[in-house]
Amino acid sequence: MTTSAEASRATLVRAIAEGQAHQRGALIPILHEVMDECGYVDTADLPVIADVLNLSIAEVRGVVSFYHDFATAPPPSHTITLCRAEACQSVGAQQLYDDTAARLAAGQFGHSAELREVFCLGNCALGPAGTLDGRLYGQLDHDRLTTLTAEWGAR
């Protein structure tokens, strides 16, 4: 049984696909627009897109799985990105990363928070550096991260 939300999403995805189907190489632009409008490419979107473009579902799935830009699950409610480059490592980034990973596993940052690592945010003088939901912070430690994310677990 299809819910109204699923039907609405299928209608939106079909409209996106039909709106770009005339373009040469339309699949990737369609997938980008689905990401922009829906946040991710759901498994249920694949047959809709395949139908409009007269492709197999496997062809669409292959493109989605090949390119890392296409998420196949709803985005996390919050994202913590910590720098793991040498300058940040020299001032405690490894310990901060390990502590944050353990706290994330324990659910201290909410239900769908995600921890990512990068190898330089260009904030080397203020390491350990990281981003919280895309906003750059320096001199992060356990206490500062706790303060900055205090309301996340409450949601």
Phi, psi and omega per residue, in radians:
M1 nan 2.305 -3.112
T2 -1.634 2.292 3.092
T3 -1.413 2.898 3.130
S4 -1.164 -0.570 3.108
A5 -1.158 -0.716 3.112
E6 -1.146 -0.732 3.118
A7 -1.134 -0.703 3.118
S8 -1.124 -0.740 3.113
R9 -1.125 -0.760 3.126
A10 -1.063 -0.683 3.102
T11 -1.131 -0.741 3.113
L12 -1.122 -0.802 -3.136
V13 -1.107 -0.714 3.100
R14 -1.097 -0.737 3.123
A15 -1.113 -0.709 3.087
I16 -1.081 -0.847 -3.111
A17 -1.110 -0.787 -3.138
E18 -1.145 -0.573 -3.140
G19 -1.206 -0.396 -3.116
Q20 -2.053 -0.004 -3.060
A21 -1.045 -0.473 -3.107
H22 -1.280 -0.305 -3.115
Q23 -1.286 2.591 3.025
R24 -1.263 2.305 -3.122
G25 1.132 0.779 -2.996
A26 -1.259 -0.337 -2.998
L27 -1.023 -0.886 -3.091
I28 -1.141 -0.789 3.056
P29 -1.041 -0.618 3.092
I30 -1.117 -0.809 -3.128
L31 -1.095 -0.691 3.082
H32 -1.090 -0.734 3.139
E33 -1.179 -0.659 3.060
V34 -1.066 -0.742 3.087
M35 -1.058 -0.783 -3.129
D36 -1.096 -0.743 -3.054
E37 -1.442 -0.616 -2.997
C38 -1.963 -0.230 3.135
G39 1.622 -0.418 3.133
Y40 -2.896 2.909 3.094
V41 -1.755 1.909 -3.124
D42 -1.380 2.667 3.085
T43 -0.985 -0.618 3.136
A44 -1.200 -0.308 3.114
D45 -1.314 -0.482 -3.024
L46 -1.037 -0.859 3.126
P47 -1.120 -0.555 3.130
V48 -1.145 -0.852 3.140
I49 -1.133 -0.750 3.127
A50 -1.046 -0.731 -3.141
D51 -1.089 -0.817 -3.103
V52 -1.119 -0.706 -3.075
L53 -1.592 -0.005 -3.108
N54 1.007 0.803 3.081
L55 -2.028 2.901 3.019
S56 -1.414 2.717 3.085
I57 -1.058 -0.635 3.136
A58 -1.081 -0.652 3.113
E59 -1.126 -0.760 3.138
V60 -1.168 -0.798 3.122
R61 -1.040 -0.678 3.136
G62 -1.067 -0.737 3.124
V63 -1.191 -0.767 -3.138
V64 -1.068 -0.736 -3.093
S65 -1.354 -0.413 -3.126
F66 -1.305 -0.728 -3.072
Y67 -1.624 2.182 -3.098
H68 -1.239 -0.236 3.128
D69 -1.238 -0.310 -3.074
F70 -1.699 1.899 3.105
A71 -1.410 2.494 -3.130
T72 -1.977 0.223 3.086
A73 -2.491 2.752 3.113
P74 -0.981 2.529 -3.140
P75 -1.156 2.684 3.108
P76 -1.149 2.739 3.124
S77 -1.186 -0.544 3.131
H78 -2.544 2.628 3.129
T79 -2.272 2.251 3.036
I80 -1.933 2.137 3.084
T81 -2.042 2.159 -3.130
L82 -2.031 2.412 3.123
C83 -1.303 2.378 3.134
R84 -2.076 0.247 -3.126
A85 -1.317 2.962 -2.994
E86 -0.997 -0.797 -3.100
A87 -1.061 -0.746 3.122
C88 -1.268 -0.643 3.108
Q89 -1.034 -0.646 -3.074
S90 -1.213 -0.249 3.131
V91 -2.083 0.451 2.968
G92 1.829 0.251 -3.093
A93 -1.126 -0.624 -3.125
Q94 -1.104 -0.813 3.121
Q95 -1.095 -0.728 3.115
L96 -1.103 -0.746 3.139
Y97 -1.100 -0.844 -3.130
D98 -1.072 -0.756 3.126
D99 -1.107 -0.751 -3.122
T100 -1.165 -0.712 3.107
A101 -1.080 -0.730 3.125
A102 -1.151 -0.735 3.121
R103 -1.155 -0.654 3.100
L104 -1.110 -0.781 3.119
A105 -1.072 -0.526 3.126
A106 -1.472 -0.008 3.092
G107 1.403 0.331 -3.071
Q108 -1.311 -0.200 -3.128
F109 -1.913 0.272 -3.140
G110 1.798 -3.128 -2.982
H111 -1.290 -0.645 -3.053
S112 -2.278 0.641 3.072
A113 -1.279 2.709 -3.096
E114 -2.354 2.473 3.084
L115 -1.904 2.252 3.103
R116 -2.188 2.751 3.051
E117 -2.072 2.563 3.045
V118 -2.335 2.861 -3.137
F119 -2.068 1.096 2.933
C120 2.181 2.186 3.054
L121 -1.936 0.044 -3.140
G122 1.279 0.375 -3.130
N123 -2.114 0.682 -2.971
C124 -1.033 -0.634 -3.110
A125 -1.196 -0.290 -3.103
L126 -2.066 0.590 -3.127
G127 -1.260 2.833 -0.140
P128 -1.147 2.394 -3.106
A129 -1.872 2.739 3.089
G130 -2.940 3.030 3.036
T131 -2.135 2.536 3.040
L132 -2.109 1.974 -3.069
D133 0.904 0.685 3.051
G134 1.555 -0.127 3.139
R135 -1.677 2.256 -3.059
L136 -1.363 2.367 3.066
Y137 -2.341 2.593 3.051
G138 -2.064 3.001 3.129
Q139 0.885 0.792 3.126
L140 -1.356 2.478 2.975
D141 -2.571 -3.123 -3.092
H142 -0.947 -0.856 -3.071
D143 -1.166 -0.761 -3.128
R144 -1.149 -0.721 3.109
L145 -1.096 -0.693 3.100
T146 -1.070 -0.784 3.141
T147 -1.118 -0.796 -3.078
L148 -1.206 -0.407 -3.103
T149 -1.946 0.250 -3.023
A150 -0.942 -0.719 -3.083
E151 -1.412 -0.197 -3.095
W152 -1.075 -0.772 -3.109
G153 -1.205 -0.345 -3.119
A154 -1.359 -0.284 -3.071
R155 -1.470 nan nan
